[in-house]
Amino acid sequence: MARRPRHHVYVVELHSDVLRERKFRQGNPDYVDGKPCVYVGMTGLDPDVRFDRHKAGIQANAYVTKYGLRLLPDLYEGFNPMRYEDAQAREVEIGIDLRSAGFGVWQA
């Protein structure tokens, strides 16, 4: 019996101060000035719960903990929920799409 899809992709808007981080800048050589900076992730939790955990420093990405502003559901809601393998692939696809649009993107 197939399990119910329960994984989610999510996108967090990061404050533009993240661009002061050398590693973030180096990871985004094609960043277009003025475009948003984001973190793209996947989780077995509800994206709101996962964002709260990031901000609390629980299994968190340092950029989200320090610079995370809000979730950007318009960029991911239509995909959720999905199977684990599909979420893994979609996370990568979203990152590629946003980078090609000039966004600053970080993925775990």
C-alpha positions in Angstrom: 0.0 0.0 0.0 1.4 3.4 -1.0 2.0 5.9 1.7 0.3 9.3 1.6 2.6 12.1 0.3 3.8 14.1 3.3 6.9 16.0 2.2 7.0 19.7 1.3 9.4 22.1 -0.4 9.6 25.6 0.9 11.2 28.9 0.1 12.3 31.5 2.8 13.0 35.1 1.9 16.4 36.2 3.4 17.3 39.7 4.3 19.6 41.3 1.8 22.3 41.6 4.5 23.0 37.9 3.7 24.9 39.3 0.7 27.6 40.4 3.2 28.4 36.7 3.8 31.3 35.8 1.5 30.2 32.2 1.2 26.7 33.2 0.1 28.1 35.7 -2.5 30.5 33.1 -3.8 27.7 30.6 -4.2 25.7 33.1 -6.3 28.1 34.5 -8.9 25.1 35.4 -11.3 23.1 37.2 -8.6 21.3 40.2 -10.1 21.4 43.3 -7.8 18.0 44.0 -6.3 16.6 40.5 -6.7 15.5 38.6 -3.6 17.8 36.3 -1.7 16.2 33.0 -0.6 16.7 29.7 1.1 15.1 26.6 -0.6 14.5 23.5 1.4 12.4 20.4 1.8 10.9 18.9 4.9 8.5 16.3 6.3 7.0 19.0 8.5 4.6 21.7 7.6 6.6 24.6 6.1 5.4 27.0 8.8 6.6 24.6 11.6 10.0 24.1 9.8 10.5 27.9 9.4 9.8 28.3 13.2 12.4 25.6 13.9 15.0 27.3 11.7 14.4 30.6 13.5 14.7 28.8 16.9 18.0 27.3 15.9 16.7 23.7 15.8 18.3 21.7 13.0 18.6 25.1 11.4 20.4 26.6 8.5 22.5 29.5 9.8 21.4 31.9 7.0 17.7 31.2 7.8 18.3 31.6 11.5 20.1 34.9 11.1 18.5 36.4 8.0 15.2 34.6 7.5 12.3 37.0 7.1 9.3 35.0 5.9 8.1 32.1 3.8 7.3 32.8 0.2 4.4 30.3 -0.4 3.6 31.6 -3.9 6.8 30.0 -5.0 6.0 26.5 -3.6 2.5 25.9 -2.4 1.2 24.4 -5.6 3.7 21.5 -5.3 2.9 20.3 -1.8 2.6 17.7 -0.4 4.6 15.1 -2.4 6.6 12.0 -2.0 10.1 12.2 -0.6 11.8 11.6 -3.9 9.6 14.1 -5.7 10.4 16.7 -3.0 14.1 16.2 -3.4 13.9 16.7 -7.1 11.5 19.7 -6.8 13.8 21.4 -4.3 16.7 21.3 -6.8 14.4 22.5 -9.7 13.1 25.5 -7.7 16.7 26.5 -6.8 17.7 26.3 -10.5 14.7 28.3 -11.6 15.3 31.0 -9.1 19.0 31.2 -9.8 18.3 31.6 -13.5 15.9 34.5 -12.6 18.8 36.2 -10.8 17.9 35.4 -7.3 20.5 34.7 -4.6 19.8 31.1 -3.6 21.0 28.9 -0.8 20.2 25.2 -0.5 21.2 22.7 2.2 
